[in-house]
Amino acid sequence: MIVLTITSFIYSPTLVIFAPCNEVFDDAAPVCGGSCYQLLPGIGTFDLVFTIFIPLSFIISFNCILVIRVMKQKRRMLQKSIWKKNLGMLIQLLLISMLHVTGWMPVVIVILIVMTNNNPPIIVVELQASWVLLNIVYIAVITNPLVCMFAIPEIKEKMFSFLNSIHIRQQQISPIINTQTHKSSIKKN
């Protein structure tokens, strides 16, 4: 973990600052674009493989291995309490990791199409140029707390108890409503 942290602090700034390219800014374009090192054939391809393809493939493969291991454990251990706990953790893992994978998979597919074709389809070029696909990644980032809230029971219980305490406080502070009408108060006098 320490190696990954050190690598991330050295790798990205080095590429951005010392890349042998010139930034081109177009004020008329809706999106300026990324760093110019991503457009260099060698460095850009290495960056895509190192920062997107490999981590995504690790997430998918390790999740598959973990699901297979849990299923094998279920067959060996026929205890319902342990299986319920394992099933809950498995659902948590799958929900959170599938959110990440569904956010990044369209981006990876389009990048692979552009990298492998000399003349990629126009729709793919438009998707990549308009940065529509990268906004899908942000949707996954924004919805991650919601998925965690529903997938992890401890967070869900704390959230519901917090909302319940707010609801109880609001009921205690509410004003007294006068249910008498004007005519009934006149008749009593």
ZADO-1210 file (C-alpha; in nm, 4 decimals, padded with zeros to 6 digits):
<atoms>
<atom x="00.0000" y="00.0000" z="00.0000" code="MET" pos="1"/>
<atom x="00.2885" y="00.2321" z="00.0762" code="ILE" pos="2"/>
<atom x="00.4416" y="00.1597" z="-00.2650" code="VAL" pos="3"/>
<atom x="00.1134" y="00.2492" z="-00.4382" code="LEU" pos="4"/>
<atom x="00.0861" y="00.5741" z="-00.2426" code="THR" pos="5"/>
<atom x="00.4426" y="00.6775" z="-00.3213" code="ILE" pos="6"/>
<atom x="00.3991" y="00.5778" z="-00.6853" code="THR" pos="7"/>
<atom x="00.0847" y="00.7859" z="-00.7232" code="SER" pos="8"/>
<atom x="00.2535" y="01.0938" z="-00.5782" code="PHE" pos="9"/>
<atom x="00.5544" y="01.0549" z="-00.8087" code="ILE" pos="10"/>
<atom x="00.3916" y="00.9155" z="-01.1251" code="TYR" pos="11"/>
<atom x="00.1162" y="01.1683" z="-01.1975" code="SER" pos="12"/>
<atom x="00.3026" y="01.4939" z="-01.1233" code="PRO" pos="13"/>
<atom x="00.6036" y="01.3711" z="-01.3199" code="THR" pos="14"/>
<atom x="00.3915" y="01.2968" z="-01.6259" code="LEU" pos="15"/>
<atom x="00.1973" y="01.6215" z="-01.6081" code="VAL" pos="16"/>
<atom x="00.4956" y="01.8512" z="-01.5482" code="ILE" pos="17"/>
<atom x="00.7762" y="01.6839" z="-01.7445" code="PHE" pos="18"/>
<atom x="00.5885" y="01.5337" z="-02.0409" code="ALA" pos="19"/>
<atom x="00.7528" y="01.6268" z="-02.3739" code="PRO" pos="20"/>
<atom x="00.4470" y="01.7930" z="-02.5255" code="CYS" pos="21"/>
<atom x="00.2812" y="02.1322" z="-02.5550" code="ASN" pos="22"/>
<atom x="-00.0639" y="02.2004" z="-02.4158" code="GLU" pos="23"/>
<atom x="-00.3133" y="02.3366" z="-02.6668" code="VAL" pos="24"/>
<atom x="-00.6092" y="02.5265" z="-02.5247" code="PHE" pos="25"/>
<atom x="-00.9127" y="02.5972" z="-02.7391" code="ASP" pos="26"/>
<atom x="-01.1461" y="02.8488" z="-02.5773" code="ASP" pos="27"/>
<atom x="-01.4178" y="02.7783" z="-02.8344" code="ALA" pos="28"/>
<atom x="-01.4341" y="02.4063" z="-02.7506" code="ALA" pos="29"/>
<atom x="-01.6916" y="02.2982" z="-02.4927" code="PRO" pos="30"/>
<atom x="-01.4253" y="02.0944" z="-02.3121" code="VAL" pos="31"/>
<atom x="-01.0540" y="02.1755" z="-02.3252" code="CYS" pos="32"/>
<atom x="-00.9424" y="01.8153" z="-02.2878" code="GLY" pos="33"/>
<atom x="-00.7006" y="01.6301" z="-02.0666" code="GLY" pos="34"/>
<atom x="-00.3291" y="01.6515" z="-02.0217" code="SER" pos="35"/>
<atom x="-00.1245" y="01.6396" z="-02.3400" code="CYS" pos="36"/>
<atom x="00.0787" y="01.3382" z="-02.2224" code="TYR" pos="37"/>
<atom x="-00.2360" y="01.1261" z="-02.2677" code="GLN" pos="38"/>
<atom x="-00.2177" y="01.1938" z="-02.6416" code="LEU" pos="39"/>
<atom x="00.1396" y="01.0653" z="-02.6734" code="LEU" pos="40"/>
<atom x="00.1297" y="00.7077" z="-02.8078" code="PRO" pos="41"/>
<atom x="00.3656" y="00.5379" z="-02.5631" code="GLY" pos="42"/>
<atom x="00.3013" y="00.7298" z="-02.2442" code="ILE" pos="43"/>
<atom x="-00.0735" y="00.7642" z="-02.3055" code="GLY" pos="44"/>
<atom x="-00.1183" y="00.3929" z="-02.3680" code="THR" pos="45"/>
<atom x="00.0884" y="00.3053" z="-02.0619" code="PHE" pos="46"/>
<atom x="-00.1175" y="00.5480" z="-01.8529" code="ASP" pos="47"/>
<atom x="-00.4469" y="00.3976" z="-01.9711" code="LEU" pos="48"/>
<atom x="-00.3293" y="00.0441" z="-01.9028" code="VAL" pos="49"/>
<atom x="-00.1683" y="00.1303" z="-01.5680" code="PHE" pos="50"/>
<atom x="-00.4443" y="00.3519" z="-01.4230" code="THR" pos="51"/>
<atom x="-00.7649" y="00.2169" z="-01.5809" code="ILE" pos="52"/>
<atom x="-00.7393" y="-00.1269" z="-01.7429" code="PHE" pos="53"/>
<atom x="-00.5324" y="-00.3101" z="-01.4801" code="ILE" pos="54"/>
<atom x="-00.7259" y="-00.1847" z="-01.1732" code="PRO" pos="55"/>
<atom x="-01.0602" y="-00.2576" z="-01.3401" code="LEU" pos="56"/>
<atom x="-00.9522" y="-00.6062" z="-01.4430" code="SER" pos="57"/>
<atom x="-00.8246" y="-00.6713" z="-01.0879" code="PHE" pos="58"/>
<atom x="-01.1591" y="-00.5654" z="-00.9421" code="ILE" pos="59"/>
<atom x="-01.3533" y="-00.7923" z="-01.1764" code="ILE" pos="60"/>
<atom x="-01.1244" y="-01.0949" z="-01.1405" code="SER" pos="61"/>
<atom x="-01.0853" y="-01.0759" z="-00.7619" code="PHE" pos="62"/>
<atom x="-01.4608" y="-01.0326" z="-00.7163" code="ASN" pos="63"/>
<atom x="-01.5215" y="-01.3429" z="-00.9280" code="CYS" pos="64"/>
<atom x="-01.2633" y="-01.5370" z="-00.7263" code="ILE" pos="65"/>
<atom x="-01.4229" y="-01.4212" z="-00.4015" code="LEU" pos="66"/>
<atom x="-01.7739" y="-01.5182" z="-00.5151" code="VAL" pos="67"/>
<atom x="-01.6495" y="-01.8646" z="-00.6161" code="ILE" pos="68"/>
<atom x="-01.4734" y="-01.9042" z="-00.2817" code="ARG" pos="69"/>
<atom x="-01.7858" y="-01.8054" z="-00.0868" code="VAL" pos="70"/>
<atom x="-01.9963" y="-02.0507" z="-00.2880" code="MET" pos="71"/>
<atom x="-01.7477" y="-02.3312" z="-00.2159" code="LYS" pos="72"/>
<atom x="-01.7507" y="-02.2396" z="00.1534" code="GLN" pos="73"/>
<atom x="-02.1304" y="-02.2566" z="00.1520" code="LYS" pos="74"/>
<atom x="-02.1193" y="-02.6155" z="00.0334" code="ARG" pos="75"/>
<atom x="-01.8609" y="-02.7124" z="00.2944" code="ARG" pos="76"/>
<atom x="-02.0224" y="-02.5347" z="00.5885" code="MET" pos="77"/>
<atom x="-02.3934" y="-02.5872" z="00.6192" code="LEU" pos="78"/>
<atom x="-02.4419" y="-02.3397" z="00.9050" code="GLN" pos="79"/>
<atom x="-02.7188" y="-02.0913" z="00.8314" code="LYS" pos="80"/>
<atom x="-02.5939" y="-01.8121" z="01.0577" code="SER" pos="81"/>
<atom x="-02.2497" y="-01.8056" z="00.8972" code="ILE" pos="82"/>
<atom x="-02.3999" y="-01.8308" z="00.5488" code="TRP" pos="83"/>
<atom x="-02.6339" y="-01.5358" z="00.6161" code="LYS" pos="84"/>
<atom x="-02.3380" y="-01.3261" z="00.7296" code="LYS" pos="85"/>
<atom x="-02.1314" y="-01.4306" z="00.4265" code="ASN" pos="86"/>
<atom x="-02.4229" y="-01.3655" z="00.1922" code="LEU" pos="87"/>
<atom x="-02.4648" y="-01.0155" z="00.3357" code="GLY" pos="88"/>
<atom x="-02.0969" y="-00.9370" z="00.2866" code="MET" pos="89"/>
<atom x="-02.1089" y="-01.0834" z="-00.0633" code="LEU" pos="90"/>
<atom x="-02.4037" y="-00.8627" z="-00.1573" code="ILE" pos="91"/>
<atom x="-02.2246" y="-00.5570" z="-00.0159" code="GLN" pos="92"/>
<atom x="-01.9125" y="-00.6344" z="-00.2153" code="LEU" pos="93"/>
<atom x="-02.1009" y="-00.6996" z="-00.5373" code="LEU" pos="94"/>
<atom x="-02.3154" y="-00.3856" z="-00.5130" code="LEU" pos="95"/>
<atom x="-02.0245" y="-00.1523" z="-00.4477" code="ILE" pos="96"/>
<atom x="-01.7894" y="-00.3092" z="-00.7008" code="SER" pos="97"/>
<atom x="-02.0572" y="-00.3388" z="-00.9712" code="MET" pos="98"/>
<atom x="-02.1295" y="00.0313" z="-00.9317" code="LEU" pos="99"/>
<atom x="-01.7614" y="00.1022" z="-00.9971" code="HIS" pos="100"/>
<atom x="-01.7425" y="-00.1391" z="-01.2904" code="VAL" pos="101"/>
<atom x="-02.0620" y="-00.0106" z="-01.4566" code="THR" pos="102"/>
<atom x="-01.9285" y="00.3431" z="-01.4340" code="GLY" pos="103"/>
<atom x="-01.5930" y="00.2621" z="-01.5927" code="TRP" pos="104"/>
<atom x="-01.6801" y="-00.0150" z="-01.8381" code="MET" pos="105"/>
<atom x="-01.8285" y="00.2125" z="-02.1113" code="PRO" pos="106"/>
<atom x="-01.5196" y="00.4337" z="-02.0913" code="VAL" pos="107"/>
<atom x="-01.2887" y="00.1337" z="-02.1244" code="VAL" pos="108"/>
<atom x="-01.4841" y="-00.0087" z="-02.4194" code="ILE" pos="109"/>
<atom x="-01.4753" y="00.3211" z="-02.6100" code="VAL" pos="110"/>
<atom x="-01.1048" y="00.3697" z="-02.5395" code="ILE" pos="111"/>
<atom x="-01.0297" y="00.0172" z="-02.6613" code="LEU" pos="112"/>
<atom x="-01.2311" y="00.0752" z="-02.9803" code="ILE" pos="113"/>
<atom x="-01.0450" y="00.3992" z="-03.0502" code="VAL" pos="114"/>
<atom x="-00.7042" y="00.2452" z="-02.9730" code="MET" pos="115"/>
<atom x="-00.7531" y="-00.0672" z="-03.1857" code="THR" pos="116"/>
<atom x="-00.9209" y="00.0853" z="-03.4934" code="ASN" pos="117"/>
<atom x="-00.7398" y="00.3072" z="-03.7395" code="ASN" pos="118"/>
<atom x="-01.0718" y="00.4587" z="-03.8404" code="ASN" pos="119"/>
<atom x="-01.3078" y="00.4306" z="-03.5402" code="PRO" pos="120"/>
<atom x="-01.6846" y="00.4841" z="-03.5857" code="PRO" pos="121"/>
<atom x="-01.7979" y="00.8469" z="-03.5736" code="ILE" pos="122"/>
<atom x="-02.0287" y="00.7890" z="-03.2763" code="ILE" pos="123"/>
<atom x="-01.7365" y="00.6584" z="-03.0698" code="VAL" pos="124"/>
<atom x="-01.5228" y="00.9591" z="-03.1580" code="VAL" pos="125"/>
<atom x="-01.8109" y="01.1918" z="-03.0659" code="GLU" pos="126"/>
<atom x="-01.8624" y="01.0177" z="-02.7321" code="LEU" pos="127"/>
<atom x="-01.4951" y="01.0484" z="-02.6520" code="GLN" pos="128"/>
<atom x="-01.4672" y="01.4084" z="-02.7715" code="ALA" pos="129"/>
<atom x="-01.7734" y="01.5327" z="-02.5844" code="SER" pos="130"/>
<atom x="-01.6665" y="01.3747" z="-02.2549" code="TRP" pos="131"/>
<atom x="-02.0119" y="01.2228" z="-02.2088" code="VAL" pos="132"/>
<atom x="-01.8580" y="00.8965" z="-02.0949" code="LEU" pos="133"/>
<atom x="-01.6513" y="01.0522" z="-01.8190" code="LEU" pos="134"/>
<atom x="-01.9679" y="01.1990" z="-01.6709" code="ASN" pos="135"/>
<atom x="-02.0964" y="00.8418" z="-01.6287" code="ILE" pos="136"/>
<atom x="-01.7996" y="00.7811" z="-01.4002" code="VAL" pos="137"/>
<atom x="-01.9061" y="01.0762" z="-01.1842" code="TYR" pos="138"/>
<atom x="-02.2581" y="00.9336" z="-01.1568" code="ILE" pos="139"/>
<atom x="-02.1024" y="00.6209" z="-01.0085" code="ALA" pos="140"/>
<atom x="-01.9018" y="00.8329" z="-00.7639" code="VAL" pos="141"/>
<atom x="-02.2073" y="01.0340" z="-00.6595" code="ILE" pos="142"/>
<atom x="-02.4296" y="00.7295" z="-00.6076" code="THR" pos="143"/>
<atom x="-02.1658" y="00.5348" z="-00.4148" code="ASN" pos="144"/>
<atom x="-02.2784" y="00.6690" z="-00.0722" code="PRO" pos="145"/>
<atom x="-02.6365" y="00.5671" z="-00.1496" code="LEU" pos="146"/>
<atom x="-02.5306" y="00.2172" z="-00.2476" code="VAL" pos="147"/>
<atom x="-02.3187" y="00.1920" z="00.0672" code="CYS" pos="148"/>
<atom x="-02.6117" y="00.3093" z="00.2772" code="MET" pos="149"/>
<atom x="-02.8380" y="00.0357" z="00.1431" code="PHE" pos="150"/>
<atom x="-02.5717" y="-00.2346" z="00.1180" code="ALA" pos="151"/>
<atom x="-02.4092" y="-00.2010" z="00.4600" code="ILE" pos="152"/>
<atom x="-02.6598" y="-00.2710" z="00.7402" code="PRO" pos="153"/>
<atom x="-02.4710" y="-00.0757" z="01.0085" code="GLU" pos="154"/>
<atom x="-02.4845" y="00.2435" z="00.8039" code="ILE" pos="155"/>
<atom x="-02.8496" y="00.1849" z="00.7173" code="LYS" pos="156"/>
<atom x="-02.9432" y="00.1384" z="01.0855" code="GLU" pos="157"/>
<atom x="-02.7562" y="00.4536" z="01.1909" code="LYS" pos="158"/>
<atom x="-02.9163" y="00.6531" z="00.9093" code="MET" pos="159"/>
<atom x="-03.2688" y="00.5385" z="00.9950" code="PHE" pos="160"/>
<atom x="-03.2168" y="00.6036" z="01.3682" code="SER" pos="161"/>
<atom x="-03.0832" y="00.9517" z="01.2879" code="PHE" pos="162"/>
<atom x="-03.3826" y="01.0291" z="01.0653" code="LEU" pos="163"/>
<atom x="-03.6155" y="00.8885" z="01.3306" code="ASN" pos="164"/>
<atom x="-03.4627" y="01.1120" z="01.6006" code="SER" pos="165"/>
<atom x="-03.5085" y="01.4169" z="01.3777" code="ILE" pos="166"/>
<atom x="-03.8718" y="01.3186" z="01.3206" code="HIS" pos="167"/>
<atom x="-03.9321" y="01.2767" z="01.6966" code="ILE" pos="168"/>
<atom x="-03.7729" y="01.6156" z="01.7745" code="ARG" pos="169"/>
<atom x="-03.9915" y="01.7851" z="01.5155" code="GLN" pos="170"/>
<atom x="-04.3023" y="01.6319" z="01.6715" code="GLN" pos="171"/>
<atom x="-04.2052" y="01.7570" z="02.0189" code="GLN" pos="172"/>
<atom x="-04.1482" y="02.1140" z="01.9015" code="ILE" pos="173"/>
<atom x="-04.4633" y="02.1442" z="01.6921" code="SER" pos="174"/>
<atom x="-04.7129" y="02.4194" z="01.7913" code="PRO" pos="175"/>
<atom x="-05.0475" y="02.3474" z="01.9534" code="ILE" pos="176"/>
<atom x="-05.3257" y="02.3655" z="01.6990" code="ILE" pos="177"/>
<atom x="-05.6504" y="02.5262" z="01.8121" code="ASN" pos="178"/>
<atom x="-05.9308" y="02.2948" z="01.7025" code="THR" pos="179"/>
<atom x="-06.2148" y="02.5190" z="01.8162" code="GLN" pos="180"/>
<atom x="-06.3978" y="02.7117" z="01.5509" code="THR" pos="181"/>
<atom x="-06.5007" y="03.0711" z="01.5844" code="HIS" pos="182"/>
<atom x="-06.8760" y="02.9888" z="01.6116" code="LYS" pos="183"/>
<atom x="-06.8323" y="02.7416" z="01.8962" code="SER" pos="184"/>
<atom x="-06.6365" y="02.9976" z="02.0997" code="SER" pos="185"/>
<atom x="-06.9156" y="03.2559" z="02.0498" code="ILE" pos="186"/>
<atom x="-07.1907" y="03.0154" z="02.1683" code="LYS" pos="187"/>
<atom x="-07.0084" y="02.9490" z="02.4968" code="LYS" pos="188"/>
<atom x="-06.9993" y="03.3215" z="02.5827" code="ASN" pos="189"/>
</atoms>
